[in-house]
Amino acid sequence: MCMTIRDKYIDPFTDFGFKHIFGTEENKRFLISFLNDLLNLDDKIIDITYRNLEKLGLSILDRKAIFDVYCTDTKGDNFIVELQRSAQRYFKDRSIYYTSFPIQEQSKKGDWDYRLTKIYFIGILEFAFDDLRLEKNREDNNYLTKVQLYDCDKKEVFYDKLTYYYLEMPKFRKTEKELSSHLDYWLYYLNNLANTKKIPEILKQDELIEEAFSVAEFLALDKDKQFAYQQDLKARWDNKACLDFAKETGIEKGIKEGEKKAKIKIAKNLLLVNMDIEFICETTGLDHETIEGLKS
């Protein structure tokens, strides 16, 4: 199927776009810069090694985890970067589940003292955790949440080797003139790349960010990559169309109120247009068993 791409730059909120910019060996300097800016570590990341993105559970019956980007730095610290486009009811649970894999990987046979290297989970969300509240409160600009295990009595960090960062991108509303840090540059880049025609002047002053724009040019991709991106973009458009279709059935109010009947009706509509079960689960919050029952 042939598509006409009118945008100058690829969309970083597609699987292809995000992995092309941040998940390849030739472009890892962008991910290193982004992680250093976000995590603000005393001991900066010098280099990273990309790891196998698919992880299996402890038994053949356990569910697989497929990460967007999974890498390790020269100190052995682990970084999982997950891009989430549509709102997911249990995304926080999913992030905890994902970090269990690099924990398991560190176990050693024989005499082992259980010492672990650090694990960082970074969730880049194209939604806010509380979208309904955000619609009413446009002043909420708290886009970054950092989470660690905390001693509630002593009111201090209990364990600093497991850290979660959640970036709620709809809350990042800074204009070009308001950008004040290198992390701001990256977040502005992510939020605005797909709709940008020319590089903002302030970002032209940063050589690395300017390179990231060049790498993201659609016409700079070879034909195979252009085709892969077109297919990914089409899937993104199809998913949005299906969500719009579900809302047009007149049950949007029902899903906001959490009515199970409304969610089932949406699931049925999505099944009618052949959406995959995983997407329907994420969209409605219904479990796999319920969706399979509707399908049959």
C-alpha positions as CSV (number, residue, x, y, z in Angstrom):
1,M,0.0,0.0,0.0
2,C,1.4,3.4,-1.0
3,M,1.1,6.3,1.4
4,T,2.0,9.9,0.9
5,I,4.2,11.3,3.8
6,R,3.9,15.1,3.8
7,D,5.7,15.6,7.1
8,K,9.4,16.4,7.0
9,Y,10.3,14.4,10.1
10,I,9.2,11.0,11.3
11,D,7.0,10.7,14.4
12,P,9.0,9.7,17.4
13,F,5.8,8.3,19.0
14,T,5.7,5.4,16.5
15,D,7.6,2.2,17.3
16,F,9.8,2.7,14.2
17,G,10.4,6.4,14.9
18,F,11.5,6.0,18.5
19,K,13.7,3.0,17.9
20,H,15.3,4.6,14.8
21,I,16.3,7.7,16.8
22,F,17.1,6.2,20.2
23,G,17.4,2.4,19.8
24,T,20.1,1.8,17.3
25,E,23.9,1.5,17.7
26,E,24.7,4.3,15.2
27,N,22.4,6.7,17.1
28,K,23.1,5.7,20.7
29,R,24.7,9.1,21.4
30,F,21.2,10.5,21.4
31,L,20.0,8.0,24.0
32,I,23.1,8.5,26.2
33,S,22.5,12.3,26.1
34,F,18.8,11.9,26.9
35,L,19.4,9.6,29.8
36,N,22.2,11.7,31.3
37,D,19.9,14.8,31.1
38,L,16.9,13.0,32.6
39,L,18.6,11.0,35.4
40,N,21.1,13.6,36.4
41,L,23.6,11.0,37.7
42,D,26.8,12.0,39.4
43,D,28.6,9.3,37.5
44,K,27.6,10.0,33.9
45,I,26.8,7.3,31.3
46,I,29.8,7.1,29.0
47,D,28.7,4.2,26.7
48,I,25.8,1.7,26.4
49,T,25.3,-1.7,25.0
50,Y,21.8,-2.6,23.6
51,R,20.4,-5.8,24.9
52,N,17.9,-8.4,23.7
53,L,14.5,-6.7,23.7
54,E,12.5,-9.9,24.3
55,K,12.6,-11.4,27.8
56,L,10.9,-14.7,28.8
57,G,9.5,-15.6,32.2
58,L,10.8,-18.2,34.5
59,S,8.8,-21.0,32.9
60,I,7.4,-21.6,29.4
61,L,3.9,-20.6,30.7
62,D,5.1,-17.2,31.9
63,R,4.2,-14.2,29.8
64,K,6.9,-12.6,27.7
65,A,8.1,-9.0,28.0
66,I,9.1,-7.0,24.9
67,F,10.9,-3.8,25.7
68,D,11.1,-0.8,23.4
69,V,14.8,-0.1,24.4
70,Y,16.8,-2.1,26.9
71,C,20.5,-1.3,27.4
72,T,23.4,-1.6,29.9
73,D,26.1,1.0,30.6
74,T,29.8,0.3,31.3
75,K,29.1,0.0,35.1
76,G,26.6,-2.7,34.5
77,D,23.6,-0.6,35.3
78,N,20.4,-1.4,33.4
79,F,18.0,1.0,31.6
80,I,14.6,0.1,30.2
81,V,13.0,2.9,28.1
82,E,9.3,2.3,27.3
83,L,7.2,4.4,25.0
84,Q,3.5,4.2,25.7
85,R,1.2,5.8,23.2
86,S,-2.3,5.0,24.4
87,A,-3.5,5.2,28.0
88,Q,-3.1,1.9,29.8
89,R,-4.9,1.1,33.1
90,Y,-2.1,-0.9,34.6
91,F,1.0,0.8,33.1
92,K,2.5,1.3,36.6
93,D,2.1,-2.4,37.2
94,R,3.6,-3.2,33.9
95,S,6.7,-1.0,34.6
96,I,7.2,-2.9,37.9
97,Y,6.8,-6.2,36.1
98,Y,9.4,-5.2,33.4
99,T,12.0,-4.4,36.0
100,S,11.7,-7.9,37.4
101,F,13.6,-9.3,34.3
102,P,16.9,-7.4,34.8
103,I,16.7,-8.3,38.5
104,Q,16.3,-12.0,37.6
105,E,19.2,-11.8,35.1
106,Q,21.6,-10.8,37.8
107,S,21.2,-14.0,39.8
108,K,24.3,-16.2,39.9
109,K,24.8,-19.9,40.5
110,G,26.9,-20.9,43.5
111,D,28.1,-18.5,46.1
112,W,26.3,-15.2,45.5
113,D,25.7,-12.4,48.0
114,Y,22.6,-11.0,46.1
115,R,24.4,-7.8,45.2
116,L,22.5,-6.1,42.4
117,T,23.5,-3.3,39.9
118,K,21.1,-0.4,39.5
119,I,18.0,-0.6,37.3
120,Y,16.2,2.4,35.8
121,F,12.8,2.3,34.2
122,I,11.9,5.3,32.0
123,G,8.3,5.5,30.8
124,I,7.6,8.1,28.1
125,L,3.8,8.5,28.0
126,E,1.7,10.2,25.3
127,F,-1.0,10.5,28.0
128,A,-1.4,11.7,31.6
129,F,-2.1,9.2,34.3
130,D,-5.2,11.1,35.2
131,D,-6.4,12.3,31.8
132,L,-9.9,13.3,33.1
133,R,-8.4,15.5,35.9
134,L,-5.9,17.0,33.4
135,E,-8.7,18.1,31.1
136,K,-10.1,20.2,33.9
137,N,-6.8,21.4,35.2
138,R,-4.7,22.8,32.4
139,E,-2.3,24.3,34.9
140,D,-0.9,20.9,35.9
141,N,2.7,21.0,34.5
142,N,4.2,18.4,36.8
143,Y,5.3,16.2,33.8
144,L,8.1,14.2,35.6
145,T,7.6,11.7,38.4
146,K,10.5,9.9,40.0
147,V,9.8,6.9,42.2
148,Q,12.1,4.9,44.5
149,L,11.5,2.6,47.5
150,Y,10.8,4.8,50.5
151,D,11.0,4.4,54.2
152,C,7.7,6.0,55.3
153,D,8.7,6.3,59.0
154,K,12.2,7.8,58.5
155,K,11.0,9.7,55.4
156,E,14.0,8.8,53.4
157,V,15.0,6.6,50.4
158,F,15.2,3.0,51.6
159,Y,16.7,1.5,48.4
160,D,18.2,3.6,45.6
161,K,19.1,0.8,43.1
162,L,15.6,0.6,41.6
163,T,14.3,3.9,40.2
164,Y,11.3,4.7,38.0
165,Y,10.9,7.9,35.9
166,Y,7.5,8.7,34.3
167,L,7.3,11.4,31.7
168,E,3.7,12.5,31.1
169,M,4.3,14.3,27.8
170,P,0.9,16.1,27.6
171,K,1.9,18.1,30.7
172,F,5.1,19.3,29.0
173,R,3.8,22.6,27.5
174,K,6.9,24.7,27.3
175,T,7.2,26.9,24.3
176,E,10.4,27.4,22.4
177,K,11.2,30.6,24.4
178,E,10.7,28.8,27.7
179,L,13.3,26.1,27.1
180,S,15.9,26.4,29.8
181,S,17.8,23.1,30.0
182,H,19.1,20.4,27.7
183,L,16.4,18.0,29.0
184,D,13.9,20.6,27.9
185,Y,15.4,20.5,24.4
186,W,14.9,16.7,24.2
187,L,11.3,16.9,25.5
188,Y,10.4,19.7,23.1
189,Y,12.0,17.6,20.4
190,L,9.8,14.6,21.2
191,N,6.6,16.6,21.5
192,N,7.0,18.6,18.4
193,L,9.2,16.7,15.9
194,A,6.4,15.2,13.9
195,N,4.8,18.6,13.2
196,T,8.0,20.6,12.7
197,K,8.9,22.0,9.3
198,K,12.2,23.7,10.3
199,I,14.5,23.4,13.3
200,P,13.8,26.1,16.0
201,E,16.6,28.6,16.2
202,I,17.4,27.8,19.9
203,L,17.8,24.1,19.0
204,K,20.1,24.9,16.1
205,Q,22.6,26.1,18.6
206,D,23.0,22.6,20.0
207,E,25.0,20.3,17.6
208,L,23.6,17.1,19.0
209,I,20.0,18.1,18.9
210,E,20.5,19.4,15.3
211,E,21.9,16.0,14.4
212,A,18.9,14.3,15.9
213,F,16.7,16.4,13.6
214,S,18.8,15.3,10.6
215,V,18.5,11.6,11.5
216,A,14.7,11.9,11.8
217,E,14.2,13.3,8.3
218,F,11.9,11.0,6.4
219,L,13.6,11.6,3.0
220,A,17.0,10.7,4.6
221,L,15.8,7.2,5.2
222,D,16.5,4.4,2.7
223,K,13.5,2.9,0.8
224,D,13.2,-0.1,3.1
225,K,13.1,2.1,6.2
226,Q,10.7,4.5,4.6
227,F,8.3,1.6,3.9
228,A,8.7,0.3,7.5
229,Y,7.9,3.7,8.9
230,Q,4.9,4.1,6.6
231,Q,3.5,0.7,7.8
232,D,4.0,1.7,11.4
233,L,2.4,5.1,10.9
234,K,-0.5,3.5,9.2
235,A,-1.0,1.3,12.2
236,R,-0.9,4.4,14.4
237,W,-3.6,6.1,12.3
238,D,-5.7,2.9,12.2
239,N,-5.6,2.6,16.0
240,K,-6.7,6.3,16.4
241,A,-9.5,5.7,13.9
242,C,-10.7,2.7,15.8
243,L,-10.7,4.7,19.1
244,D,-12.6,7.5,17.4
245,F,-15.1,4.9,16.0
246,A,-15.6,3.5,19.5
247,K,-16.2,6.9,21.0
248,E,-18.7,7.7,18.2
249,T,-21.0,4.9,19.4
250,G,-22.1,7.2,22.1
251,I,-20.6,5.4,25.0
252,E,-17.7,7.7,25.8
253,K,-19.5,8.9,28.9
254,G,-19.9,5.3,30.0
255,I,-16.2,4.4,29.8
256,K,-15.3,7.6,31.7
257,E,-17.6,6.4,34.5
258,G,-16.0,3.0,34.4
259,E,-19.2,1.0,33.4
260,K,-18.3,-2.5,32.4
261,K,-21.1,-2.7,29.8
262,A,-19.7,0.4,28.0
263,K,-16.2,-1.1,28.0
264,I,-17.5,-4.4,26.6
265,K,-19.4,-2.5,23.9
266,I,-16.2,-0.7,22.9
267,A,-14.3,-4.0,22.9
268,K,-16.9,-5.5,20.5
269,N,-16.6,-2.5,18.2
270,L,-12.8,-2.8,18.1
271,L,-13.1,-6.6,17.5
272,L,-15.3,-5.8,14.5
273,V,-12.5,-3.8,12.9
274,N,-10.0,-6.6,13.7
275,M,-7.9,-4.8,16.3
276,D,-5.5,-7.1,18.2
277,I,-6.4,-8.3,21.7
278,E,-3.5,-6.6,23.4
279,F,-4.5,-3.2,22.1
280,I,-8.2,-3.8,23.1
281,C,-7.1,-4.8,26.6
282,E,-4.9,-1.6,26.9
283,T,-7.8,0.5,25.6
284,T,-10.6,-0.8,27.7
285,G,-8.9,-2.2,30.8
286,L,-10.7,-5.5,30.3
287,D,-8.6,-8.7,30.7
288,H,-7.6,-11.2,28.0
289,E,-10.1,-13.8,29.1
290,T,-13.0,-11.4,28.7
291,I,-11.9,-10.3,25.3
292,E,-11.4,-13.9,24.1
293,G,-14.9,-14.6,25.3
294,L,-16.3,-11.7,23.3
295,K,-14.3,-12.9,20.3
296,S,-15.7,-16.4,20.4
